[in-house]
């Protein structure tokens, strides 16, 4: 699990070209909802140590979040081979995250 938000956002093409299953987390380090989601993510992701987890600090003027139509934080986007397979907005339980992780291909 990645615990730090990247302040420099990657390009959409960089995100779309990431190999394998990837969790993209949009939020901000000062966001109360984002902070509340961290223990849930830690619990859910414990069983997925090889999952690539990219935390993107989002906000006004940030193009990557807009390209994914992010409106609320945290927004979790589950991608496989550059394609979105699931999305969660403001998860409230670790089980919600685990259910979304099940959208990844079975070989993961």
CORTA-V48626 format. One record per pair of residues at least 4 apart in sequence whose ideal C-beta (glycine too) atoms are under 6 Angstrom apart, sorted by sequence separation. I is the first residue (numbers start at 0). GAP is how many residues later the second one is. If there is no record, write none. Layout:
I,GAP
I,GAP
This chain:
9,4
17,4
26,4
36,4
40,4
57,4
103,4
9,5
64,5
69,5
78,5
79,5
90,5
90,6
26,7
57,7
76,7
77,7
77,8
87,8
67,9
76,10
57,12
75,12
87,12
74,14
85,14
71,17
85,17
71,18
84,18
77,22
4,24
79,24
77,25
79,25
22,28
27,29
20,30
21,30
22,30
23,30
24,30
25,30
25,32
36,37
25,39
33,39
32,40
33,40
0,41
30,42
0,44
25,44
26,46
8,47
26,47
24,49
25,49
4,50
5,50
6,50
43,50
1,51
24,51
39,51
42,51
0,52
4,52
1,53
8,53
23,53
43,53
36,54
39,54
43,54
8,55
11,55
22,55
21,57
32,57
20,59
15,66
20,83
20,87
